[in-house]
Amino acid sequence: MPGVPTGRACDACRKQKKKCDEKKPACGRCLRLKVSCVGSGQQRFKFKQQQFSPKSNQSGQMTLAPRSRSTEEENHCFEIPRACPGNSMTALTNSFVGAIKRSTDLRYNMWWSFGIFLEDVPRRLGSNEALDRAVDAVTTAHAGFCTHQPVSTEAIAKYSYALKTLRVYLDDPLQASASSTLCAVMILLVCQAFIGNNGQMLSGHAQGAASILHARKNFGPRDDFERKLFLSLRGSVLFEGLFNDAIDLSSEEWDALVTNDFDQNEPEGQILRCLARAPVLIKRGKRAIGDGEDLTLLTMEVRQIYEKCKLILSGLKARTVEFEMTQLSTMTETFMSRILRAHYLRTHGIGLAITMFFNCILQALDPSDCTCMVESRSLVKDTLVHAQKSNMYRPVGAGYVIMCLSAAWAVTADTHLRSMVEATLIDYHGDFVTHNDVNIPRELERASENLRLGSTAQLNAIFTP
């Protein structure tokens, strides 16, 4: 079609009529000039010839009806309407599809870092303005982040606009419970990774997602799209639920949040179901300590979960080591093997964090448990090794390591180990520098105090010379 670009040069090179190397996520020219690179290596439009099959109308005459696409085409082919290739929704869809493309470097790949539900988002655009604005904000913020630019006023403005639109949708009971509105909340969570959170580690969006789910009659996922969405949403809500008392869900609701058909029989799903017990146990522990209750039964309950976490963690670690050894012996790496290696490493890291969470709780309930303290040192050292291995996926692909290091700092009061963890955490956090930097020491103290049920003084005394 005349006038429709067929090359894969980025927008900036196309506008300046310069040669583009079409690399992803940003071309060499844009990286050199430190400008936003949008669309590098991305095919602008893909036209599909509409096929027709005969269909009889009521009068008996033959008419033409569009033939439906296969499921595989529906899942992986994003078609651009033939009539309006230049409209704003098409441009937004193209930019977002480029940002979540599976072939994008895992260091910057949103699909890999934040969830497979993102692949279903393009076909939902145009039907929910809250989702549209959230996608626009995250696409702009991600493009700037990939070219190592400071957070732009455009990205902040779009994020603010998306927040205002979301509030309007949340005030409408019908729209508030819609899958696309819940998806908009999750995408704004992703956006915060690129623009910062006003000096706080907690996002606030996870609390909003929990409120939406709490207001629905059926707390768990209602369809296949929500099952994919919950794979990502559950972690954000769970980890924030450990430190945010405003996320007040019942044990049944926490269990419904984490139970998912995709991985309920896999070790990553099993250890998340263990973590789903933690928010309620933390509240019970704080209350019991405050009221001077006997902690024996609660300690036994937490110890049982902790032992299960250690068993699952051992399996996650063995799986990672075995895969790495296999890759070294074959000396070949495919796209799927790269994904599996990164996935196994990430789930091992998350397993370390969850195990350390329960170690913290157990130490608070039973400060005389020397075995727990010895194991905590080993867990911290494993986390430092894990952070070193994860360097290859920085910045976006290793963003979860910040949470792992926070857990490692909280699980020990050994000043030497804590200084090593804090230095590594500051280095990792530097990947996401914003105009409102987080006060890391203050946030670590706050997180540790919560995980230790408000009783850190006794532990700190053990390591004081």
Order of alpha helices (4+ residues) and beta strands (2+ residues): alpha-alpha-beta-beta-alpha-alpha-alpha-alpha-alpha-alpha-alpha-alpha-alpha-alpha-alpha-alpha-alpha-alpha-alpha-alpha-alpha-alpha-alpha
